[in-house]
Amino acid sequence: MEGLVHTPLVSIMPSSSAAAAATAAPARQRGRPRTTEAEEARKAKRAEAQRRRRALDWEYRAKEAEAKRQKRAEDPEYRAMEAVAKRQYRAEHPECRAADNEAKRQKRNEDAQLRAREAEMRRLQRQSDPEMRAREAEIKRLKRSEDSELRAREAEMRRLQRQSDPELRAREAEVKRLKRSEDAELRAREAELRRLQRQSDPEMRAREAEVKRLRRRAEAEQRARERLGQHDITVEGLQRIDASNVPWQDDKFLQPALPDD
C-alpha cells in the first residue's frame, strides 16, 4: 500500500533491563570522593618534602612565615583558630609550656624594651581590673610569707630606693602618718614593736635618748629666743649669748612665764 512506512520490528521493541544497564553510562558519584590510600601516600610524601625544604631553605621559611603573618593580620578568625590550637597544644604538652616560658624569660632578660612594654601593659591592666590587682596582691603576699629571702630582698630594695629618693621617703612617711592617725591598733602595734626593740637594742635606746635631748634643747632655745625678743634684744646680741651658760635643765626655766597678777 502506498503511503505506509515499514519500520523494522527491532527498532520498536523495548530492550531488556540488563541490556540497558550494560549500554548506559555509569552513575555520577555525588559529594567529595573518598581519599584513597594512594592519595594519602601522595599527601604524606608532599608534606615530608615541604618539611625537608623548610628545614634546609631559610628563604622558603621566611616566605611561609610572611604569608602566615599577612593572613593572620587580615583574618581574625584565622588568628583565633591559631590561638586555640596553640593553647590546646600547650595544655596537652607540659614540656612545650616549659620551653615557651624559658624562651620568654630569656628574651625578657635580653630585651629591656620588651620588659618595659610588658610592665606597662601589666600596669594598665592592673589599673583597669581591680580583681587582677587583688589576685596579684594575694599571690605576692603568700609568696612573701613563704620565702624569707624574698622578704629580705624586697626590704633591701625598698631601703635603697628610700635612700636615693627623698620624694619616696616623704610619700611613705605621709602614708604611714595618715594610716597611723586612723588606726589605733596600728599605733599600739608600732609602740609595742618599738618598746621590744628598745629593750633588746641598747644602741637604739641611746639614739632615741640623744634625739629627745636635742629636740628638748631646740625647744628650750626657741622659748628662750621668744622670751629675749620680748625685751627688744637684737639678733646680733642674741648671737653673742653663750648658750652653755643658759640653765637648760632648770625646770622653772623651761616652764612658760605666768602673767603678773
C-alpha positions in Angstrom: 0.0 0.0 0.0 1.2 3.4 -0.9 1.8 5.9 1.8 2.8 3.3 4.5 6.3 3.3 6.0 7.6 -0.1 7.0 9.5 0.2 10.4 11.7 -2.8 11.5 10.3 -4.6 14.5 13.7 -4.5 16.3 13.6 -0.7 16.5 10.2 -0.6 18.2 10.7 -3.5 20.6 11.6 -2.4 24.2 15.1 -3.5 25.3 15.7 -5.6 28.4 16.9 -4.1 31.7 20.2 -6.0 31.6 21.0 -4.7 28.1 20.1 -1.1 29.2 22.4 -1.3 32.2 25.2 -2.7 30.1 24.9 0.1 27.5 24.1 3.0 29.9 26.9 5.4 31.2 28.0 4.9 34.9 26.1 7.0 37.5 28.0 10.1 38.7 29.1 10.0 42.3 27.8 12.8 44.4 29.8 14.6 47.1 33.5 14.6 47.8 35.2 11.4 46.5 36.8 9.2 49.1 40.5 9.6 49.8 42.3 6.5 48.7 45.5 5.1 50.2 47.4 6.3 47.2 46.2 9.9 47.7 47.1 9.7 51.4 50.6 8.5 50.5 51.0 11.3 48.0 49.9 13.9 50.6 52.3 12.4 53.2 55.1 12.5 50.6 54.4 16.1 49.7 54.3 17.1 53.4 57.6 15.4 54.0 59.1 17.2 51.0 57.9 20.5 52.3 59.2 19.8 55.7 62.6 19.0 54.4 62.6 22.0 52.2 61.5 24.2 55.1 64.3 22.8 57.2 67.0 23.4 54.6 65.8 26.6 52.8 65.6 29.7 55.1 64.1 31.8 52.2 61.3 29.3 51.9 60.7 29.5 55.7 60.7 33.3 55.5 58.2 33.4 52.7 55.9 31.0 54.5 56.2 33.0 57.7 55.4 36.2 55.9 52.4 34.6 54.2 51.1 33.4 57.6 51.8 36.8 59.1 49.8 38.6 56.4 47.0 36.1 56.7 47.0 36.4 60.5 46.8 40.2 60.2 44.0 40.2 57.7 41.9 37.3 59.1 40.7 37.5 62.7 39.1 34.0 62.5 42.5 32.6 61.4 44.1 34.3 64.4 41.5 32.9 66.8 41.9 29.4 65.3 45.7 29.6 65.7 45.4 30.8 69.3 43.0 27.9 70.2 45.3 25.4 68.6 48.4 26.7 70.4 46.5 26.8 73.7 45.3 23.3 73.3 48.8 22.0 72.3 50.3 23.8 75.3 47.7 22.3 77.6 48.5 18.8 76.3 52.3 19.2 76.4 53.9 20.4 79.6 57.3 20.3 78.1 56.2 22.8 75.4 54.9 25.1 78.1 58.1 25.0 80.0 60.2 25.6 76.8 58.0 28.6 75.9 58.2 30.1 79.4 62.0 29.7 79.4 62.3 31.2 75.9 60.2 34.2 77.0 62.2 34.6 80.2 65.5 34.7 78.3 64.1 37.1 75.7 62.8 39.3 78.5 66.2 39.3 80.2 67.9 40.3 77.0 65.4 42.8 75.8 64.9 45.8 78.0 62.3 47.3 75.7 60.2 44.1 75.8 60.4 44.2 79.6 59.3 47.8 79.7 56.4 47.1 77.3 55.2 44.1 79.3 55.5 46.1 82.6 53.5 49.0 81.0 50.8 46.5 79.7 50.5 44.9 83.2 50.3 48.3 84.8 47.4 49.4 82.5 45.6 46.1 83.1 46.1 46.4 86.8 44.6 49.9 86.8 41.5 48.8 84.9 41.0 45.5 86.7 40.6 45.5 90.5 40.2 41.8 90.6 43.6 41.4 88.9 45.2 43.7 91.5 43.6 41.7 94.3 44.9 38.4 92.8 48.4 39.7 92.3 48.5 41.1 95.8 47.3 37.8 97.3 49.9 35.9 95.3 52.7 38.2 96.4 51.5 38.0 100.0 51.5 34.2 100.0 54.9 34.1 98.2 56.4 36.6 100.7 55.1 34.8 103.7 56.7 31.5 102.5 60.0 33.0 101.3 62.2 34.8 103.9 64.8 35.5 101.3 62.3 37.3 99.1 61.1 39.4 102.1 64.7 40.3 102.8 65.4 41.2 99.1 62.3 43.4 98.9 63.1 45.1 102.2 66.6 45.9 101.0 65.3 47.1 97.6 62.9 49.4 99.4 65.6 50.7 101.7 67.9 51.5 98.8 65.1 53.2 96.9 64.2 55.2 100.0 67.8 56.3 100.5 68.1 57.6 96.9 64.7 59.1 96.6 63.6 61.8 99.1 60.2 62.1 97.5 59.6 58.4 98.0 60.5 58.8 101.7 58.2 61.7 102.1 55.3 59.9 100.4 55.8 56.8 102.6 56.0 58.9 105.7 52.8 60.7 104.8 51.0 57.4 104.0 52.2 55.9 107.4 51.2 59.1 109.2 47.7 59.0 107.8 47.3 55.3 108.4 48.6 55.7 111.9 46.2 58.5 112.7 43.2 56.5 111.5 44.2 53.1 113.0 44.6 52.9 116.8 45.6 49.2 116.6 48.4 50.1 114.2 49.7 52.7 116.7 49.6 50.2 119.5 51.4 47.6 117.5 54.1 50.1 116.4 54.5 51.3 120.0 54.9 47.7 121.3 57.3 46.9 118.5 59.5 49.9 119.3 59.4 49.0 123.0 60.6 45.5 122.3 63.3 46.8 120.0 64.4 49.3 122.6 64.7 46.6 125.2 66.9 44.4 123.0 69.0 47.2 121.4 71.0 49.5 123.7 72.2 51.5 120.7 68.6 52.2 119.7 67.9 53.4 123.2 71.0 55.7 123.1 70.0 57.1 119.7 66.4 57.8 120.9 67.7 59.4 124.1 70.0 61.7 122.0 67.2 62.6 119.7 65.0 63.5 122.6 67.7 65.5 124.2 68.4 67.5 121.1 64.7 68.1 120.5 64.2 69.3 124.1 67.2 71.6 123.7 65.9 73.0 120.5 62.5 73.7 122.0 64.1 75.4 125.0 66.3 77.6 122.7 63.2 78.6 120.8 61.4 79.6 124.0 64.4 81.5 125.2 64.6 83.4 121.9 60.9 84.3 122.3 61.4 85.5 125.8 64.5 87.5 124.9 62.6 89.0 122.0 60.1 90.5 124.4 63.0 92.6 125.9 64.0 94.1 122.5 67.2 92.2 122.2 68.7 92.3 118.7 69.7 89.3 116.7 73.4 90.3 117.0 73.1 90.5 120.7 71.4 87.1 120.8 74.2 85.5 118.8 76.8 86.8 121.4 74.9 85.0 124.2 76.8 81.8 125.4 74.3 79.0 125.1 76.3 76.9 127.6 75.5 79.4 130.4 71.7 79.2 129.9 70.2 76.8 132.5 68.6 74.4 130.0 67.9 71.7 132.6 66.2 74.1 135.0 62.5 73.1 135.2 61.5 76.5 136.2 63.2 78.0 133.2 61.5 75.5 130.9 58.1 76.4 132.2 56.2 79.2 130.3 56.1 82.5 132.1 53.0 83.3 134.1 51.3 86.7 133.7 51.7 89.1 136.6 48.7 89.2 138.9 
